[in-house]
Amino acid sequence: MAKKLAVIIPVVIVALLLILFFSPVYTVGEQEQAVVTTFGAVTEVTGAGAHLKIPFVQSVQKVPTFITQKMYIGYGYTDGGSMYVKEDESRIMTGDDNIVLMDYFLEWKVSDPVAYLYNSNSPQDILKGIAQACARSYVGSSLVDDILTSGKEQAQTTIRENLEQYNIGIQIIDVKIQDVEPPTDDVAAAFKAVEDAKQQRETTITQANTYSEQQIPAARSEADRIEQEAEANYAARVALATGEAARFDAIYEEYAKYPQVTRTRMYLEMIEELLPRLRIFINATEGGGTVMLPVEGMLPSAAAVTGSGANGT
């Protein structure tokens, strides 16, 4: 009896192990999909839950298709959570022969488990290599000033679009550049000064635009006032010229009828207008010399004449 038990027990253990390792039942988690192959050919992709397979004929590989994963390039994290730098990954040459250190990460997930397993030997390594190639291609065709300042958003978009062209069963969710900096402190300080100058330039432009928005309405109002005054002056001058022209036409008609009378009247009117403004001198010659005597000094003033007339003298 003991001999039989000694034989049966190992057989039972082996049978249990075979059932354990080659069980026809397999379970897929909620965040996974399973790729089932029959004699090495893909025959089915199953979702979450318990499923059956044919032992020795079918095999199952589970892939985390509903988990967003991160890939760090240029830096990484230790098990303790401390960050460390990978300069060999982050060092890139720009289009104007400068060097920058660019750290970035990818957010991705498996979109096609079959392509992820069978279109490449190591899809994550391929993804990382493609991401680095895309980054180097974009930075290598750009100026260092653009990369360090305003070119980050375009770089992220370009890298993401290029990654989506490769069919390795991976969907790119996001590309995020963490930092771009020169390799030395002196260069970094110089570029920081450039960035500060650009920000100051933007501030000055904003202030100038604000001032312009304040001054333009006042200037337009002043221009409208000047234009209205000019139009009023224009109308007044036109009216004056029209009156003068009518007056000339009237004088001409009278002159045509009575030329001598009109000429004499115009001469007298002119003399009447000019004489009150003239200073009159008497030319007196004595002993071979000429003496100019002002007449107004010898004539009584208008006030004296008026007073004399009032007194009766």
Secondary structure as UniProt FT lines:
FT   HELIX           2..21
FT   STRAND          25..28
FT   TURN            30..31
FT   STRAND          33..38
FT   TURN            39..40
FT   STRAND          41..46
FT   STRAND          49..52
FT   TURN            55..57
FT   STRAND          58..63
FT   TURN            65..66
FT   STRAND          69..73
FT   STRAND          75..77
FT   TURN            79..80
FT   STRAND          83..85
FT   HELIX           87..90
FT   STRAND          91..93
FT   TURN            95..96
FT   STRAND          99..110
FT   HELIX           113..118
FT   HELIX           123..140
FT   HELIX           144..148
FT   TURN            149..150
FT   HELIX           152..163
FT   TURN            164..165
FT   STRAND          170..181
FT   HELIX           185..257
FT   HELIX           259..274
FT   HELIX           275..277
FT   STRAND          281..286
FT   TURN            287..288
FT   STRAND          289..294
FT   TURN            296..298
FT   HELIX           302..311
//
